[in-house]
């Protein structure tokens, strides 16, 4: 029983340390997500235009879900969005 409380206390301490670090760099973190969201939206627009020019219509739209996915995950998020689009296309 004590082992369970020890693990819970350790997890709580780790969470507090992570929150303290996040609060310290909150402005930088928020700016990073906003910039990746903007760049991800621009990338989606140009990739969609290039694919439409080649005659491939994947149906990846610019909406809050895709913008947040590209903003939070960055380039891997864009790859995931287009992977889902390719899966639906097949």
C-alpha positions as CSV (number, residue, x, y, z in Angstrom):
1,X,0.0,0.0,0.0
2,X,2.9,2.4,0.8
3,X,4.4,1.7,-2.6
4,X,1.2,2.9,-4.3
5,X,1.3,6.2,-2.3
6,X,5.0,6.7,-3.0
7,X,4.4,6.3,-6.8
8,X,1.4,8.8,-6.5
9,X,3.6,11.3,-4.6
10,X,6.4,10.9,-7.2
11,X,3.9,11.5,-10.1
12,X,2.5,14.6,-8.3
13,X,5.9,16.1,-7.7
14,X,6.8,15.5,-11.4
15,X,3.6,17.2,-12.5
16,X,4.2,20.2,-10.3
17,X,7.7,20.6,-11.7
18,X,6.4,20.4,-15.2
19,X,3.7,23.0,-14.5
20,X,6.3,25.3,-13.0
21,X,8.4,25.1,-16.1
22,X,5.4,25.6,-18.3
23,X,4.3,28.7,-16.4
24,X,7.8,30.1,-16.8
25,X,7.9,29.8,-20.6
26,X,4.1,30.2,-21.3
27,X,4.5,33.1,-23.6
28,X,7.2,31.4,-25.7
29,X,5.1,28.2,-25.8
30,X,2.0,30.0,-26.9
31,X,3.9,32.0,-29.6
32,X,5.4,28.8,-30.8
33,X,2.0,27.1,-31.3
34,X,0.6,30.2,-33.0
35,X,3.5,30.4,-35.4
36,X,3.3,26.7,-36.2
37,X,-0.5,27.0,-36.7
38,X,0.0,29.8,-39.2
39,X,2.8,28.1,-41.1
40,X,0.8,24.8,-41.1
41,X,-2.2,26.5,-42.5
42,X,-0.1,28.1,-45.3
43,X,1.5,24.7,-46.0
44,X,-1.9,23.0,-46.2
45,X,-3.1,25.6,-48.6
46,X,-0.1,25.2,-50.9
47,X,0.0,21.4,-50.7
48,X,-3.7,21.3,-51.6
49,X,-3.1,23.6,-54.5
50,X,-0.2,21.5,-55.8
51,X,-2.1,18.3,-55.5
52,X,-5.2,19.8,-57.2
53,X,-2.9,21.0,-60.0
54,X,-1.8,17.3,-60.4
55,X,-5.4,16.2,-60.4
56,X,-5.4,14.6,-56.9
57,X,-8.1,15.9,-54.5
58,X,-7.5,14.6,-51.0
59,X,-10.1,16.7,-49.3
60,X,-7.8,18.0,-46.6
61,X,-9.5,21.2,-45.6
62,X,-8.5,24.2,-43.5
63,X,-10.5,24.0,-40.3
64,X,-9.9,24.3,-36.6
65,X,-8.9,20.7,-36.2
66,X,-6.3,20.7,-38.9
67,X,-4.9,24.1,-37.8
68,X,-4.6,22.9,-34.2
69,X,-3.1,19.6,-35.3
70,X,-0.4,21.4,-37.3
71,X,0.1,23.9,-34.5
72,X,0.5,21.4,-31.7
73,X,2.3,18.6,-33.6
74,X,4.1,20.7,-36.2
75,X,5.4,18.8,-39.3
76,X,4.5,15.4,-38.0
77,X,0.9,16.7,-37.6
78,X,0.9,17.7,-41.3
79,X,2.1,14.3,-42.3
80,X,-0.6,12.7,-40.1
81,X,-3.3,14.9,-41.7
82,X,-2.3,14.0,-45.2
83,X,-1.8,10.3,-44.2
84,X,-5.5,10.3,-43.2
85,X,-6.4,12.0,-46.4
86,X,-4.5,9.4,-48.5
87,X,-6.2,6.6,-46.5
88,X,-9.6,8.1,-47.2
89,X,-8.6,8.6,-50.9
90,X,-7.8,4.9,-51.3
